[in-house]
Amino acid sequence: MKPFRPGYIRLYETGELQKRIEALDGILKDCVTCPQNCHVNRFEGELGVCRVGSLPMVSSYNPHFGEEPPLVGRYGSGTIFLTYCNLRCSFCQNYDISHLGHGTEVSCNETSSMMIELQRRGCHNINFVTPTHQAAQIVRSLPRAIEEGLEVPLVYNCGGFEALETIKLLDGIFDIYMPDIKYGDNEVASGLSRAKGYVEISRAAVKEMQRQVGDLVTDSHGIAQRGLIIRHLVLPEGLAGTREVMRFIAKEISTNAYINMMDQYRPCYKAFDNPRYPAMGRRITSTEFEEAVRMAREEGLTRLAGITA
């Protein structure tokens, strides 16, 4: 097997990375970075749904051992938790970061230093959590990190509500995409996350991610090098539309897709205050999760993280 070499290094060497930086920064001037299409000039201090300007905002960064096994390995996934979010999920478990904005505005040089520090600590990858609204800032931070020796895979750990044109500009930059596919029904997506058209938008984005990186590939130690990891959080009373999501993955992505069926839903933030979806006020049952796994199997999907039965 050839030694792993991230695509972002080649883009830097050919000058293409600088072109991508300019294109992504250009979008911030009339922001359509994500499907919220706020049309604000973030370089002039105008703020849209995500409430982030032109500089990175970071909540924390550290080796993380609670991610999927191919990301964690022995030394952890180097997570950089970015502040705020382009989704408004009423049940968000990280609402202090994504809704309340607990974090600090930093320079791109500081973001570069975070990447290098995490790599020096042995992390197997740099994992940007909630990167959608800060894609331009991340890419703008890369040249200095590359010059200082960055060489591990980059992970785009997102909520799935992505602008297709932004994802296309990230081609070759991110080695691993890890999107949520949260919903199989637009009405539920709008009611729980204020994400109009989520189903079609997320599906188009995930198809482009799959085109760029393909199925997940790991090294001889089981550490992820490149590919797609899909997360799906099972919700009470089937509100996530698991059957529709699994069918889409099997038919339009890959039957070999690496999927993390997540069972850790718990009521958080405003989950108790939605009379339209009262079931969100409780945890899922073991029966609901088992049924979700069965649906995935019935659709021909077998590469389910942590599930062997």
C-alpha positions in Angstrom: 0.0 0.0 0.0 1.3 3.4 -0.9 2.1 5.8 2.0 -0.9 8.1 2.7 -0.5 11.7 1.4 -3.4 14.1 2.0 -4.8 15.7 -1.1 -4.5 19.2 0.5 -0.7 19.0 0.2 -0.9 18.5 -3.5 -3.3 21.4 -3.9 -1.0 23.6 -1.9 2.0 22.6 -4.0 0.2 23.3 -7.3 -1.3 26.6 -6.2 -4.8 25.3 -6.4 -5.3 25.7 -2.6 -4.9 29.4 -2.9 -7.5 29.6 -5.6 -9.9 27.7 -3.4 -9.2 30.1 -0.5 -10.0 33.1 -2.8 -13.2 31.4 -4.0 -14.5 30.5 -0.5 -13.6 34.0 0.8 -15.5 35.5 -2.1 -18.6 33.6 -1.0 -18.4 35.2 2.5 -18.9 38.7 0.9 -22.5 37.8 0.0 -22.7 34.7 2.1 -24.2 31.6 0.5 -21.7 29.3 2.2 -24.6 27.1 3.4 -28.2 26.6 2.3 -29.5 29.3 4.7 -28.4 31.8 2.0 -28.2 34.8 4.3 -26.5 37.1 1.7 -24.6 39.0 4.4 -21.0 40.4 4.0 -19.2 38.6 6.7 -16.0 40.6 6.1 -17.9 43.7 7.0 -19.2 42.3 10.3 -22.6 41.4 9.0 -23.9 38.3 10.7 -26.4 35.7 9.4 -28.0 32.6 10.9 -24.6 31.2 12.0 -23.5 34.5 13.8 -19.9 34.1 12.7 -17.9 36.7 10.9 -14.9 36.2 8.7 -12.5 34.9 11.4 -12.6 31.4 12.9 -14.5 30.9 16.2 -13.4 27.9 18.3 -14.9 26.5 21.4 -12.2 23.9 22.2 -9.6 21.6 20.7 -8.3 18.3 22.1 -7.7 14.6 21.3 -11.1 13.0 21.4 -11.8 9.3 22.1 -15.5 9.2 21.7 -15.6 9.3 17.9 -15.9 6.3 15.5 -13.2 3.7 16.0 -11.5 4.3 12.7 -11.0 7.9 13.7 -9.9 7.4 17.3 -7.3 4.6 17.0 -4.8 4.7 19.8 -4.1 8.4 20.2 -7.5 9.9 19.5 -9.1 12.1 16.9 -7.8 15.7 16.9 -11.1 17.5 17.3 -11.5 21.3 16.9 -15.0 22.2 18.1 -16.1 25.2 16.1 -18.6 27.7 17.6 -22.1 28.2 16.4 -23.9 26.2 13.6 -26.0 26.7 10.5 -28.7 24.4 11.9 -31.1 25.3 14.7 -31.8 21.8 16.1 -34.1 22.2 19.1 -32.6 19.1 20.7 -28.9 19.8 20.2 -26.7 18.1 22.8 -24.0 20.7 22.2 -26.3 23.7 22.4 -23.9 25.7 24.6 -21.6 25.8 21.6 -24.0 25.7 18.7 -26.7 28.0 20.0 -25.3 29.9 22.9 -21.9 30.6 21.2 -19.5 29.5 23.9 -16.2 30.0 22.2 -13.6 32.6 21.1 -12.8 34.3 17.9 -9.3 33.4 16.9 -6.9 34.1 14.0 -6.2 31.7 11.2 -2.6 31.4 12.4 -4.0 30.3 15.8 -6.2 27.7 14.1 -3.1 26.5 12.2 -1.3 26.1 15.5 -4.1 24.1 16.9 -3.9 21.6 14.0 -0.1 21.2 14.4 -0.4 20.8 18.2 -3.0 18.0 17.8 -0.8 16.3 15.2 2.2 16.5 17.5 0.2 14.9 20.3 -0.3 11.9 18.1 -3.8 12.4 16.8 -4.6 10.4 13.7 -6.6 13.2 12.0 -7.8 16.8 12.4 -11.5 16.6 13.0 -13.4 19.8 12.4 -16.7 19.6 14.3 -19.5 21.7 12.8 -17.4 23.2 10.0 -20.2 24.1 7.5 -20.4 27.8 8.3 -16.6 28.1 8.7 -15.3 26.2 5.7 -13.6 29.3 4.3 -11.8 30.0 7.6 -10.6 26.4 7.8 -9.2 26.4 4.3 -7.6 29.8 4.9 -5.8 28.4 7.9 -4.3 25.5 6.0 -1.3 26.9 4.2 0.6 27.9 7.4 -0.2 24.5 8.9 1.1 22.7 5.8 4.3 24.7 5.9 4.7 23.6 9.5 4.3 20.0 8.6 0.6 19.1 8.7 0.2 15.7 7.1 -2.7 13.9 8.7 -6.2 13.5 7.2 -8.7 16.2 7.6 -12.3 15.3 8.7 -15.4 17.4 7.8 -17.7 16.5 10.6 -21.0 18.2 9.7 -24.8 18.2 10.1 -25.5 17.5 6.4 -27.2 20.8 5.6 -24.5 21.8 3.1 -24.4 24.0 0.0 -23.4 21.8 -3.0 -21.1 24.5 -4.5 -19.2 24.8 -1.2 -18.7 21.1 -1.0 -17.4 21.1 -4.6 -14.8 23.8 -3.6 -13.6 21.4 -0.8 -12.8 18.6 -3.3 -9.3 17.3 -2.5 -9.0 19.3 0.7 -10.9 17.0 3.1 -9.9 13.4 3.1 -12.8 12.2 5.2 -16.3 13.5 5.2 -18.5 12.6 8.2 -22.0 14.0 7.6 -25.1 13.4 9.6 -28.1 12.4 7.6 -30.6 13.6 10.1 -34.0 13.3 8.4 -35.9 11.5 5.7 -38.8 14.0 5.9 -38.6 17.7 5.1 -41.5 18.6 7.4 -39.8 17.1 10.4 -36.5 18.7 9.4 -38.1 22.1 9.3 -39.9 21.6 12.6 -37.0 20.3 14.5 -34.0 22.0 12.9 -35.3 24.9 10.9 -33.8 23.4 7.8 -36.1 23.8 4.8 -35.5 21.3 2.1 -33.1 19.3 4.2 -33.8 16.0 2.5 -32.9 17.0 -1.0 -30.1 19.3 0.1 -28.4 16.8 2.3 -28.7 14.0 -0.3 -27.1 16.1 -3.0 -24.2 17.0 -0.7 -23.6 13.4 0.5 -23.6 12.2 -3.1 -20.9 14.8 -3.9 -18.9 13.8 -0.9 -19.1 10.1 -2.0 -18.0 11.1 -5.5 -14.9 12.9 -4.0 -13.7 10.4 -1.5 -15.6 7.1 -2.0 -16.2 4.4 0.6 -14.2 4.5 3.8 -10.6 3.2 3.5 -8.5 2.3 6.5 -4.8 1.4 6.9 -3.4 -1.9 8.3 -4.2 -0.7 11.8 -7.8 0.1 11.0 -7.2 3.9 11.0 -9.3 5.9 8.6 -7.3 7.5 5.7 -10.0 8.5 3.2 -13.7 8.1 2.6 -17.2 8.7 3.8 -18.6 8.0 7.2 -22.3 8.6 7.6 -24.0 9.3 11.0 -27.7 8.8 11.6 -29.2 9.6 15.0 -32.2 7.4 15.7 -35.1 9.5 17.1 -38.2 8.6 19.0 -41.2 7.3 17.1 -39.2 7.1 13.9 -39.0 10.9 13.5 -35.6 10.6 11.8 -37.2 8.7 8.9 -34.6 5.9 9.2 -36.2 3.7 6.5 -36.0 6.5 3.9 -32.5 7.4 4.9 -31.2 3.9 4.7 -32.8 3.3 1.4 -31.2 6.4 -0.1 -27.8 5.3 1.1 -28.1 1.8 -0.3 -29.5 2.9 -3.6 -27.6 6.2 -4.3 -24.5 6.1 -2.2 -23.1 2.6 -1.6 -24.1 -0.7 0.1 -20.6 -0.6 1.5 -21.1 2.7 3.2 -19.7 3.0 6.7 -22.7 4.0 8.9 -22.9 4.9 12.5 -26.4 4.2 13.7 -26.5 6.3 16.9 -28.6 5.3 19.9 -27.6 8.2 22.2 -30.5 10.5 21.7 -31.5 12.2 24.9 -33.8 15.2 25.4 -31.7 18.4 25.6 -32.1 22.2 25.2 -35.7 22.8 23.9 -36.6 19.2 23.2 -39.3 19.3 25.9 -40.9 22.5 24.4 -42.1 21.2 21.1 -45.9 20.4 21.3 -45.8 19.3 17.7 -43.3 16.5 18.5 -43.9 15.5 22.1 -42.0 12.2 21.7 -38.8 14.2 21.5 -39.1 14.7 25.3 -38.0 11.1 25.9 -35.1 8.8 25.1 -35.4 6.2 22.4 -36.2 2.6 23.5 -34.1 -0.4 22.7 -36.9 -1.7 20.5 -36.8 1.5 18.4 -33.0 1.2 17.9 -33.2 -2.5 17.1 -35.9 -1.7 14.5 -33.7 1.0 13.0 -30.8 -1.5 12.6 -33.2 -4.0 11.1 -34.2 -1.4 8.5 -30.6 -0.8 7.6 -30.0 -4.6 7.2 -33.2 -5.0 5.1 -31.9 -2.3 2.7 -28.7 -4.2 2.2 -26.4 -2.2 4.4 -24.0 -4.2 6.5 -21.1 -1.9 7.4 -22.6 -0.6 10.6 -20.3 0.8 13.2 -20.1 -1.3 16.4 -23.0 -3.6 15.3 -22.1 -7.2 14.6 -25.3 -9.1 15.2 
